[in-house]
Amino acid sequence: VMSGVAQAHDVRLVPMTQLSIGHDPCSDDPWTNGTKETRDDGAWLHPRRAGMEATADAVIDALDAETSAAK
């Protein structure tokens, strides 16, 4: 759904599906919280700091690639 909406509005989508493999709530390096609240690192079923940083890095990489391609 998100991909379709992004395409319909000519907006670039940075998918995190592949990048987040191995970072589920039960992993050694989780990017999201499970159903138990994590003190000082996001609410349950929401991204953790590591997940948000990884997403920000992926967006920056995508923007850098787009800028380089435009030159």
C-alpha positions as a printed NumPy array, in Angstrom:
array([[  0.   ,   0.   ,   0.   ],
       [  2.722,   2.465,   0.957],
       [  4.64 ,   1.801,  -2.247],
       [  1.533,   2.374,  -4.343],
       [  0.727,   5.655,  -2.605],
       [  4.32 ,   6.847,  -2.978],
       [  4.287,   6.039,  -6.698],
       [  0.916,   7.717,  -7.186],
       [  2.278,  10.925,  -5.672],
       [  5.758,  10.714,  -7.24 ],
       [  7.397,  10.363,  -3.836],
       [ 10.466,   8.237,  -3.224],
       [  9.938,   5.439,  -0.715],
       [ 12.904,   4.051,   1.197],
       [ 11.873,   0.486,   2.046],
       [ 13.311,  -0.917,   5.25 ],
       [ 12.057,  -4.483,   4.826],
       [ 15.336,  -5.981,   3.611],
       [ 17.536,  -3.764,   5.783],
       [ 15.689,  -4.719,   8.948],
       [ 16.043,  -8.486,   8.526],
       [ 17.617,  -9.865,  11.681],
       [ 16.572,  -6.873,  13.776],
       [ 13.223,  -8.153,  15.03 ],
       [ 12.231,  -7.65 ,  18.697],
       [ 13.702, -11.025,  19.717],
       [ 17.06 , -10.502,  18.005],
       [ 20.34 ,  -9.509,  19.634],
       [ 20.073,  -6.099,  17.888],
       [ 16.35 ,  -5.211,  17.8  ],
       [ 15.174,  -2.163,  15.869],
       [ 11.63 ,  -2.389,  17.244],
       [ 10.081,  -3.25 ,  20.556],
       [  7.847,  -6.237,  21.051],
       [  4.825,  -6.321,  23.303],
       [  6.848,  -5.496,  26.407],
       [  7.779,  -1.894,  27.08 ],
       [ 11.488,  -1.102,  26.959],
       [ 12.57 ,   1.488,  29.462],
       [ 13.782,   4.684,  27.798],
       [ 13.792,   3.217,  24.274],
       [ 10.378,   3.587,  22.724],
       [  6.944,   2.244,  23.419],
       [  5.889,  -1.349,  22.839],
       [  5.39 ,  -2.268,  19.169],
       [  7.255,   0.895,  18.12 ],
       [ 10.757,   1.549,  16.766],
       [ 13.722,   1.682,  19.064],
       [ 16.464,   4.274,  18.73 ],
       [ 18.605,   1.855,  16.676],
       [ 15.749,   1.349,  14.22 ],
       [ 15.148,   5.051,  13.79 ],
       [ 18.876,   5.687,  13.285],
       [ 19.035,   2.923,  10.678],
       [ 16.032,   4.434,   8.894],
       [ 17.59 ,   7.899,   8.947],
       [ 20.841,   6.483,   7.53 ],
       [ 18.925,   4.703,   4.748],
       [ 17.067,   7.92 ,   3.847],
       [ 20.336,   9.893,   3.773],
       [ 21.933,   7.216,   1.559],
       [ 18.944,   7.345,  -0.809],
       [ 19.081,  11.142,  -0.995],
       [ 22.848,  11.084,  -1.585],
       [ 22.405,   8.535,  -4.392],
       [ 19.631,  10.612,  -5.956],
       [ 21.731,  13.782,  -5.737],
       [ 24.763,  12.053,  -7.263],
       [ 22.672,  10.687, -10.109],
       [ 21.301,  14.157, -10.851],
       [ 24.777,  15.652, -11.33 ]])
